[in-house]
Amino acid sequence: MLHKLIFQLGERFRNPSIRKWFAFLKQSENWSIKELEAYQLKQLKSLVSFAKAHSDYYKEKFAAIDPASFSSLADIAQLPILSKEDVLLHTEKIHTKHNFKKVFKATTSGSSGDPLVYEREESADSFNRASIFRGYSWHNVQAHERNGYFWGFDFSTSKQFKVKLLDALQNRFRVFDYKENAFKKFVKKLQRARYIHGYSSMIYQSAKLINDQKLPKPKHIKMVKGTSEKIYDSYKEEIKKAFGVPIISEYGAAETGIIAFECAEGNMHINMEGVIVEEIDNQIVVTNLQMKTFPIIRYQLGDYIELASKDIKCSCGKAHYILKEVTGRIGENVYGKKEIYPSLYFYYIFKNLANKHNIKLTYQIIQKEKGILIFNLEENLNTKDEQKLRQEIHSYFANDIAYSICPNVQKNAGKQKNKSFISYL
């Protein structure tokens, strides 16, 4: 297969260690939890020693810490927490002074603040890609297979040409225009695709187009993967109907690498060979065990999470701990007339509606003035369901917030990540 050969040549050129890492990860996915945690402890000690020796920032922060004395993963608590502000303020100092053979310039999206620009060594980059490919293998997918990609498309004509060339080398295609005709052409191309990935909101919109207009459904899709955005309960049925398989989730960040990947049984397994995940006050704290150019150690990523009990075993057979849910972003406030509330309340309002009443809604909440909210919903609501939504809103905000409910509002998918709460205050 020509596409497979081109993909592998490109892979070998850019990520020469990826095959080694993939083979390792396929072996370690069968390890016991004891073996996985032993590997994590070994990597943690090595990482902290390296960071202390080669990073000016960690030289100061870890001055009184002897990683050689660590006897269990619980000893990670001796290390200070790293905030996003720390990372942005001390980017240069955090970088290690070491001669890595090959490095890549990496940039975060900056969707929740200023973008971060840093360097990542080839080994860490290859490990991260191999982690994604391992996740694909759980769904009988190989990365070189024909795939449709839903990502931002705010490109100039010259950039579009470059992106199309890079996509062709990776046997993938994407939509560059959100107009219906362009989307229909994209959907037609999906007939030859084996998997779909990207922004969940755009995948959902394509599924709706297929279902509503009764377009021919792609018959060979093995995996639909949503990333970078919330996967609403309301998306799932529409996507399964259009593509024949459920949407699965990949969770991670540029600076932490892949944190968790969903298996065929529907559980998000933590990528334990690559990260240590702590849940502190319902917030995720991540240590990237593989990156040494720019060590990310006990990093407050900015999400609320819920880890599954360590006693829960997945029927897929993998021992890796399970991330039960990513419940929301930290630090976004909702302003009432008198009080301030966390935006996490919206997660619970709509989760309660789904769990208690089987009302699954696609929503975006807007705040332009204190004490006033606009609830934009893609779906239409009957009187009974709207009353249940009003009851849930009242249970969290009482009379401190006035609000309007706007049904049948289409979100502007495509240009960038869709956020469930937008505040202009």
Buried (B, 14 or more C-beta within 10 A) or exposed (E): EEBEEBBBEBBEEBBBBBBEBBEBBEEBBEBEBEEBBEBBBEBBBEBBBBBBEBBBBBEEBBEEBEBEEBEEBEBBEBBEBBEBEBBBEBBEBBBBEEEBEEBBEBEBBEEBEEEBEBBBBBBBBBBBBBBBBBBBBBBEBEBBBBBBBBBBBEEEEEEBEEBBEEBEEBBBBBBBEBEEEEBBEBBEBBEBBBBBBBBBBBBBBBBBBBBEEEBEBBEBBBBBBBBBBBBBBBBBEBBBEBBBBBBBBBBBBBBBBBBBBBBBEEBBBBBBBBBBBBBEEBBBBBBBBBBBBBBBBBBBBBBBBEBBEEEEEBEBEBBBBBBBBBBBBBEBEBBBEEEEBBBBBBBBBBBBBBEEBEBBBBBBBBBEEEBBBBBBBBBEBEEEBBEBBEEBBEEBBEEBBEBEBEBEBEBEBBEBBBBBBBBEE
